[in-house]
Amino acid sequence: MAYTKGDIHIGNIIHEQLRKDQRSVGWLAREIPCTRNHLYKVFRRPSLDTDLLLRISQVMNFNFFQYYAAEVKKG
């Protein structure tokens, strides 16, 4: 799915990718590490701290920063 600046909701994107990878919330919580409750809060957030986004990207082996990089190129 293509995203534009107005509709980048990184929490939703992470949750969507987690489902595509057929991984559980519990798995990601153990890998980061954090609680499952914290992850459900992350999924509701439209933006994240870059350190947290980097950890999630590394654990999931997926570059979530790509959505923002595409916006920089447009600007």
C-alpha positions as CSV (number, residue, x, y, z in Angstrom):
1,M,0.0,0.0,0.0
2,A,1.3,3.5,-0.9
3,Y,1.2,6.1,1.8
4,T,1.3,9.9,1.6
5,K,2.4,12.3,4.3
6,G,-1.2,12.9,5.5
7,D,-1.9,9.2,6.0
8,I,1.3,7.7,7.4
9,H,0.1,6.1,10.6
10,I,3.2,4.1,11.6
11,G,1.5,2.2,14.3
12,N,-1.0,0.8,11.9
13,I,1.7,0.1,9.3
14,I,3.7,-1.9,11.9
15,H,0.7,-3.9,13.0
16,E,-0.2,-4.6,9.3
17,Q,3.4,-5.8,8.6
18,L,3.4,-8.0,11.7
19,R,0.2,-9.7,10.4
20,K,1.7,-10.1,6.9
21,D,4.8,-11.7,8.5
22,Q,2.4,-14.0,10.5
23,R,4.1,-13.0,13.7
24,S,2.3,-12.5,17.0
25,V,2.2,-9.4,19.2
26,G,3.8,-11.6,21.9
27,W,6.7,-12.5,19.7
28,L,7.4,-8.8,18.9
29,A,7.0,-7.8,22.6
30,R,9.6,-10.4,23.6
31,E,12.0,-9.4,20.9
32,I,12.0,-5.6,21.5
33,P,11.5,-6.1,24.7
34,C,8.4,-4.6,26.0
35,T,4.9,-5.6,27.2
36,R,2.1,-6.7,24.9
37,N,0.0,-3.8,26.3
38,H,2.7,-1.3,25.3
39,L,2.7,-2.7,21.8
40,Y,-1.0,-2.3,21.5
41,K,-0.5,1.3,22.4
42,V,2.2,1.6,19.8
43,F,-0.2,0.3,17.2
44,R,-2.6,3.2,17.9
45,R,0.1,5.9,17.6
46,P,0.5,7.8,14.3
47,S,4.1,8.5,15.0
48,L,6.9,6.9,17.1
49,D,10.2,7.8,18.7
50,T,13.0,7.0,16.2
51,D,14.8,4.7,18.6
52,L,11.7,2.5,19.1
53,L,11.1,2.5,15.3
54,L,14.7,1.5,14.7
55,R,14.4,-1.4,17.2
56,I,11.2,-2.6,15.6
57,S,12.7,-2.3,12.1
58,Q,15.7,-4.4,13.1
59,V,13.7,-7.1,14.9
60,M,11.2,-7.4,12.1
61,N,13.8,-7.0,9.4
62,F,11.7,-4.4,7.7
63,N,12.6,-0.7,7.0
64,F,9.7,1.3,8.4
65,F,11.6,4.5,7.8
66,Q,11.0,4.0,4.0
67,Y,7.6,5.6,4.4
68,Y,9.2,8.8,5.7
69,A,12.1,8.7,3.2
70,A,9.7,8.8,0.3
71,E,8.2,12.0,1.8
72,V,11.6,13.6,2.0
73,K,12.3,12.9,-1.7
74,K,8.9,14.5,-2.7
75,G,9.6,17.7,-0.7
